[in-house]
Structures are given as C-alpha cells and as structure tokens.
C-alpha cells in the first residue's frame, strides 16, 4: 500500500513539474523562440555532419555515396598509426600545444596582474592598447610581417645580427626555429586580448581582502599571491580546461602559411597533413579517420582534465 502511495506521489509531482514547465514556456515563448536559432545552428552544422563520420570506416567513393561505399572497419586507423610519419605528426602536434600551454597560457595572467597593479591609469590604458592591437592583425598579414622581419636579406632581425658580426640566419627555413617563432608570435599577438577576461575577473575580487592583507603587513607581491591569484583561480581553471579541450588542434592556417619543404620536419602537424592528403589528394576516408582519431584524443583529455580539476580545485565545466 505504501509503495502505491509513493508511486502516485511521484507521478503527481512529475505532472506538476511538466505543467510548470509548460506554463513557463508559454509565458516566455519569445525567449524560447530565440533559443531555437542556436539549437537549429548546432543541429544543422555540428550534429548533422556527424552522419558523414562513417566514411572513416569505409572506402568512400563519391560515385557510390556514403551508404554505397564498402565497409573496411579500422583499416584506415591502422594505416595511419602504422605509417612512418605517424610519430612525427603526433610529436609536432603535441609539442607545439604543450609548449604553448607552458609558455603562452601563463603570460596573459601575468599581463593582467601587471595592468591591474599599475597605479597610473593613463599608462595602464596605454599598455592595454599596445598589447590588444596585435590581436586584430590577420593571420596572413602576421605571417607576411614575420617573413619581412626575419628575412635573411635586409630583414631587421638579421641586420642586427650582422651589425654584431654574426651571419644571417634563415629563421623561416629552419626546422629548429619553427616552433619558437610560431609560439612566440602567437604570444605577442594574443596575450593582450586573452588578458581581458583575467582583468575582468580581478575587478570582481573583493577590495576588502586587499585592505585586510595590507593591514596585516602583506607586501604587494604577497597580496597578488594570496588575494589576486586565488580570486581568479576558478577562471584560470575553466580556461585551462577549455584550452586542453582542443589540445590537438593547432593553428592550421598560420602553420600552413609558414610551412615550406625546409621546415617540414617541425611544421608538419595532423591538421596540415589532413589538408594535404584529404583536400589535395582526395583521400577522404583516410583523413576522416585521422580527424576522428584527433577528436577522440581531445575528448579524452577534456574529460580527464575536467575530472581532475573538479576533484582538486572544485571547479569544472560540469
């Protein structure tokens, strides 16, 4: 008898929630209509194309279509993992992103702390404008600037080297210099823009905490370490998780523009390989398998880092 009463109660509460939801939708129908736009966008352009993922397990032929192509299972994955260029592509992709996380990720945080600690507001705004501006330079122009500045014939950098008695260095034609130039130029171009969210987070830290720390005799560095950084730690963790979520995705356009036969040993990454094999050579099934392999690694890293952050920092995406 008691179980029957409980069942009736659960069903009643469920009907009440549905009724409440229906009333909420009716009363706020305009907001729900606006919500349909991003939902349709994601369904059409993000979830719809997932149907084509099956070509990674087939020998896709445009004449036969997706459903008519022969099923080959994991052959394309085995071909990629067993290829001689697999480890080079994997290492270049991982190393560029790993070094970016180690060097490029902390710099916007340090810049935001520096800007907020500048007492002269005029100078602070000048620093912000100078560091934000490079973000609005297009990738094509950025690569053109690198070619101009690092040119072995009359480039400013090599002119300085020659002035000190050194020999010109072919920076963009050297595999040893490629990753340093790529990551360094990314830092210069994006650090100001990426610092905006940290500046906004620092503005939300309770000023009374700074006053209390100052009254306790804490120096400026101590206040930064014990008040500023803990205050923006949740934001740092969330952005770190998001960065790790696309860990295997490198800046394809910039790498492709900077890439040449002389630096291919360091510049050949998974995304550029997919372009050259899939778009230029028509290996659609093979490169679809490579792209799926890349996405699976990204998903696994995202889940692991999110779980670790939830346990250690009590902050996560979900």
N, C-alpha and C positions, 0 to 999 in steps of 0.2 A: 504494500500500500504506500509506504514511504517513497519507494523508487518511482512509483507512478506520479506522486505529487511533485517530486523533483523534476521529472521529465516534463510535466505540464508547466512548471515554473520556468524551466529553461526555454521551452518553446514560446512562452508568453513574453519573456524578456527579449528573445530573438525577434519576435514580431514587433515589439515596441521599438527596438533599435532600427529595424527596417523602415518602420513608419516615420521615425525621427529623421532618418537619412533622406527619405523621400520628401519630407516637408522642407528639409534644408536645401535640397536640390531645386525644388520648386521656387522657394523664396529667393534663392541666389542663382537663378538659371543663367543670368548674364555672365557670371564668373565661370560657370561650368562650360558655357559655350566658348569662352575664351580659352579654357583649358583644352578644348578639342583640337585647337591648332597645333600645339606641340605634340599632342598624342598622335595625330594623323601624320605629322612630320616624321616622328620616330618609327611609326608602323611602316610607312612607305619607303623611307630612305635608310633605315637602320635594321629593322626586323625583317622587312620584305626581302632584301637581298640575301638573307641567311639561307634562303632556298637554294641559291647557287653554290653554297659551300660543298654540296655533294660532288661537285666536279673534282674536288681534291681526292676523291676515292674512285674516280673514273678516268678513262681516256677520252676526254671531251673532244667532240667533233662538232663544229658549228653547223655542219650539214645535217647531222643526226639529232642535234639538240641535247639538252641535259638528260632527259629521260631515255633517249635512244642510245646514248653513249655506253660503251662497255664498262662494266664494273671491274676494277683492279685492286680494290682493297687498300692496303697500306704500302703498295709498291712505290708510290711517289715519295712517301716519307722515308722509306728505306733507301731509296736512290739518293735523296738529299743528305741523310745522315752518313751514308757510306761514301759520299763524294770527297775528293781530295781537297776541295775548297771549303768544306763544312766548318772545320775548326778555325780557319782564317776569318770567315764571315762571322762566326759566333764570337770569337775573341775581339774583333774590331767593334762589333755592336756593343758587347758588354763593357769593354774597356772605355769606350767613349762615354757611355752613360754613367759608368761607375766614377770616372774622373770628374764628370760634370756634377754628380751628386756630392763628391768630396770637396770640390773647389767652388763650383758655381752656386750650389744651394746655400751655403752659409753667407755669401757676400751680400745679398740683399738684406739679410737680417742685420749684419754689421752696419750697412749703409743706413738702414732705418734708425738704428740706435744712435749712430753718429748725427744724423739730421735732427733727431729729437733732442739731442744733448747740446746742440749749438744754441747759444743764448742770443746771438744776433739774428733776428728774424729775417732781415734783408739778405744776409749772407746765406742763411738756411734756404731761402727761396731760390737764390742763385744756384746753389749746389743741386737742389731738386731739379731745376730746369735743365741744367747741364747734363745730369745723369738720365733724365727722362727722354731727352731729344733723340738719342740714337735708336730708340725703340721704333720710331716712325720712319726709319730708313728701310727701304725694301731690301729683300734678300739679294736681288740682282745687283742693286747699287752697292750693297755691302761687299759682295764678292768682287765687284769692279774696283772698289776702294782698296781692298786687300791686294789685288793684282797690281794696282798702281803704286801703293806704298812699299810693297815687298819686291817690286821688280828689280832684277839684278842689273838693269841698265837704267840708271838715273832715278831709281826709287829712293825716297828719303831715308829709309832704314839702311839700305846698302850704302848710300852716300855717307852716312855717319860712320858705318863700319870702315869704309875706305879712308875716311878722314883720320881714323885712328890707326891706319896702317894694315888693316885686315883685307882679306879677299872677299869679293861679293859672294853672297850665299843665295842659292836658288831655293828659297823657302817653299814655294808652292809646288816645286818639282821634286821635293824630298819627302820620302815616306816618314822619315824620323821627325820632321817638323809638322806634319799634317795635323795630328791630334791637338798639339799645343796651340796652333793657330786657330783651329776650329773652335776649341773650347774657350780660348782667351777672347776671341772676337764675340762669341756668344755672351760671355760675361759682360763685356763692355757694352754690348747692345741692349741687354735685357735687365741688368741689375737695377737700374733706376725704376723701371716700370714694375718689376716684381717687388720692389720695396714698398710700394704704395699700400698694399694690404697690411704689411707689418707696421707701417706708420699709423694706419687707421686703428690697428689693434692696440698699439701703445697709447693712443689718445684715449682709449677706453679704460686704461688702468687707473684705479682709484688714486687721486693725488694725495690722499691722507696717508697712504702707505709710504710714499716718498717722504712726507713730512715726519712720520714716525721714525723712519730709518735715519733721517738726517738728525733728529733729536737724540737718537741713540749713538750718534757719532760715526755713522757709516760714511765712508768716502763715496765719491761719485761712482767709482768702479764697483764698490760694494753694492750701491743702490741699483746699478744696472744688473749685477749678478743675482741679487736676492729679491729684487722687485720687478724690474722690467722684463727680464727673460722668463721668470715663472708666470708673469702676467700674460705673455703672448705664447706660452708653450703649447696650449691647445691648437692655436692657429698654425704653429710650426709643424706639429704632428700631422694635422689634416693635410697640409700642403705637401709634406713629405710622402704621405700615403698616396696622394694623387700623382706625384712625380714617379713613384715606384710603379704605379699602375700602368704607365706607358714606358716602362724602363727599356724595353726592347725596340721602341720606336725612336729612331734618330732623325734629326732634321734632314729629311730626304732631299729637299730642293737645294739647300745650301751645299750639302755634300756632293750632289750631282754636279753642281756648277764648279766646285773646287776640284773635282776629280779629274785626273789625267793618267795616262799609262805609267808615268814615272812614280806617282804616289799611290798607285792602286793597292799595293801591299797593305797600306794602313787605312785607305779610304773606302775599300770595298766592304760594304755592310749589307745586311739582309735586305733592307728596303731597296737599295740600288741594284742588287742582284735580281730581285723580283722584277724591277722595271726592265732591266736589260734582257732577262730571259722571257718574261711574260709578255711585255708590250712589244719589244723589238723583235723577238724571235717567235712569238706565238705559242710558247709553252704554258698554256693556260692552266691545265690540270696540275702540272708540276709546281708552278708558282703559287697556285691556290693552296696546295699542301704546305708549302713553305710559309705562306702567310698565316695559315691556321696554326702551324707549329709555333710561330712567333706570338700569336694571340693567346695560346694556351699558357705559354711561359709568363706572359704579362698577367693573366688572370690568376695563376698560381702565386706569383709574387705579391699581387694585390691582396689576396686572401690571407697569406702568411703575415705580411706586414700589418694589415689591419687587425688581425687577431693578436699579434704581439703588442701593438700599441694599446689595444683595449685592456690587456692584462697589466701592462707595465705603467702606462701613462693615463689609463682610464679615459682615453679619448680615442674615438674611432669614427669611421664613416657610418657604421651600422652596428 
